Amino acid sequence: MAVAPLHPAVWRVRLVVKLPAVDSCVLAMAPYTAGCSWFLEDEDASDSAADSVWCVEGFSNSPPERTGLETALAQAMAALGWPMPTLSIERLPDTDWVEDNLRDFPPIAAGRFFVHGSHFRGRPPPGRVALEIDAGAAFGSGEHASTRGCLLAIDGLLRRRHPRRPLDLGCGSGILAMALAKVAAVTVLAADIDDIAVRVARRNAARNGVAARLRVEVSAGYRHPAITGRRPFDLIVANILAGPLQVQAAALAAHLAADGIAVLSGLLRRQEAAVLAAHRRQGLSLYARLRLQGWSTLVLIRGPATAHLFYRDSRAGHAAAATEASTADPAARAD
């Protein structure tokens, strides 16, 4: 007699392409999968080289419609003048993904922050601020380079000044908002377009003892009345994606205080120029940049970058601190 699977079925779609085809393939796969990811085949290769080779994967809880998917990918590649890459579709083994995630999610240090899952039974190192987050339905467990870059940027900024009115836009699990609430000891407004993420962030805030200092709302961008009514913000953190960051540049500028700081992430190094250009058109300047594993975190301010915002009175000092703090990833660097 057949044994029923213990966990939801997952199908994986996979193909390997060069960098210029990544975005087109992700868009082509989107209607046929529940989510996509992409990563360098060779971790030591340049993530901005046109001939760099990338793996693009999509996941679905039902078998993707192969004919339609192949047609969409073939059209995307033909537009670039390239042949259709080899496409694999496979059902993944019946696996307890939650258990696997917990096993593969060791504690992570990012500046003064010590991020760990609920399975962690040790003690945080002395002087570290503990954040308990489980990998789950909302983005932001501290493992991803963009989240870690934001934590490092926040750590450096909080050593020089404490924001009075911060906003975490696209908060996911709430990890960045909780980091701010714990260290700055102020009320943090957080928002996400996904109502599941909002529920997760509220639950995480209660688990970490900052529910009273964290307000989380469902909002498409800056539209929620709680956001428009509380502006201007002296710190805006937005760890989302390059496209939405560019689209929302004007709204960010309209909600940022005259002496405010913006920390942007969720973008690859090759997307920096476009994101920066969109914000420079709104009168913002690049103050600092952190790069980890091909992902970038940008710190922006209004006007010329002359203020000393980071600990040790210089961006170079923060760069050294960021590299030193992120011992788990020797590729972490800032410039």
Protein Blocks (a to p, Z undefined) as FASTA:
>chain_A
ZZddfbdcdddddddddfklmmmmmmmmmmmpgbdcdddfblmbcfkbfkbccddddddf
bdcdfklmmmmmmmmmmmnopacddddddddddddfklmmmmmmccddehjbccddfklc
bdcdehiacddddddfbgcehlamklmmmmmmmmmmmmmoccfbdcdehklnommmmmmm
mmnopacddddfblklmmmmmmmmmmnopmmmcccdddehjlbfklmmmpccfbdcddfb
fklmmmmmmmmmmmpcfkbccddehiafklmmmmmmmmmmnopacfbdcdeehiacdddd
ehjdfbcfbghhiaklmmmmmmmmmmmlmkbccZZ
